C-alpha cells in the first residue's frame, strides 16, 4: 500500500482558511480562469537538482525528475488555481496518490508540497526548505523522483504550486 505525506505553505494574504481533521483548505484567490501550463524538462530538472542538493547534504540519495510526476503536479496546480483553493484534495481527486496513479505512475510512497502566493520557483523552493513540514517531505529517505507544476490564478498574481515526491514500486 502506498503511503501519503502532505504539507502546504499558507500565504500571508489567504482569503480564508478552513482546518478539518482530514484536510486543510485555503482560499488563496478568487475562483476563475487560470493560466495553466506544462512544466518544462529544464524546470523539472532544476527542481530535482535543488532537492538533491538538500538531500545529499544529509547523506540521502539524489532524486531524478519525473515527467509523470510533473504532469500530476501541473494538473493539480491548475485545478487549485481555477478553484482559488490551496488544498491537497482536488476537485475530482482525493489526493496526490490518486493523481499520480492517473498519470500512469505506480508509487510505493507519495508526498506532496503545495503553496499559493506571489512566489517564483526559487522562492517557493527556498521557503519549502525552511518549513519543517515541507522539508520532511523533501527529505523522506525513500523518495527517488520529483515533479513540479504551477498555475496562475485569474488575478494574475497568485501562483499555485504543487510538488510531488515519490518512490516507484
C-alpha positions, -999 to 999 in steps of 0.1 A, spaced: 0 0 0 13 34 -9 19 59 19 10 96 16 26 126 33 14 162 26 24 197 36 12 232 25 26 267 26 0 291 37 1 325 20 1 355 43 -28 370 24 -50 339 24 -87 349 20 -99 321 43 -85 290 60 -106 260 69 -90 233 90 -105 199 94 -91 167 108 -88 152 73 -78 183 53 -69 219 53 -83 243 27 -70 278 20 -90 302 -2 -59 319 -16 -76 336 -46 -110 341 -62 -121 312 -84 -119 317 -121 -98 311 -152 -63 301 -147 -31 302 -167 -21 266 -168 10 252 -185 31 222 -187 63 221 -167 94 221 -189 120 194 -186 145 221 -177 123 234 -148 117 199 -135 155 191 -137 162 223 -118 138 213 -90 154 178 -89 189 194 -86 179 217 -57 160 189 -40 190 166 -45 214 192 -31 193 194 1 192 156 4 229 149 -4 239 174 23 224 150 48 236 118 32 204 109 13 202 98 -23 196 123 -50 162 124 -68 155 123 -105 130 145 -124 99 126 -134 77 138 -163 47 118 -150 50 134 -115 54 168 -131 22 161 -151 3 152 -120 17 182 -102 8 206 -130 -27 193 -133 -32 198 -96 -17 233 -96 -41 242 -124 -71 227 -106 -62 247 -74 -58 279 -94 -91 275 -111 -108 269 -78 -87 296 -60 -82 269 -33 -50 256 -20 -57 220 -8 -43 185 -12 -76 172 -24 -86 181 -59 -120 189 -75 -122 153 -87 -94 136 -67 -88 127 -30 -51 135 -30 -17 131 -47 -17 93 -46 -48 92 -69 -34 119 -92 0 102 -97 -17 69 -105 -39 87 -130 -7 100 -146 5 64 -150 29 63 -121 29 33 -98 42 46 -64 53 29 -32 53 63 -15 39 96 -24 44 130 -8 32 165 -19 41 201 -11 18 229 -22 19 266 -20 0 297 -32 11 333 -34 33 356 -53 62 331 -53 86 323 -81 103 289 -84 134 298 -64 114 314 -37 89 286 -32 118 260 -31 136 281 -6 105 285 16 98 248 14 133 240 25 129 263 56 95 248 66 96 217 88 66 200 73 77 207 37 113 198 44 101 165 59 87 155 26 118 166 7 140 145 30 119 113 30 147 87 26 125 66 3 119 93 -23 135 88 -57 117 111 -81 101 146 -81 78 166 -104 66 202 -100 38 222 -115 25 257 -114 -5 277 -125 -15 314 -121 -49 323 -108 -72 347 -127 -59 376 -106 -26 373 -124 -7 375 -91 -14 343 -71 8 314 -83 -3 279 -72 25 254 -69 24 216 -64 55 194 -60 51 156 -59 78 134 -44 75 97 -49 92 63 -49 82 39 -77 71 4 -68 
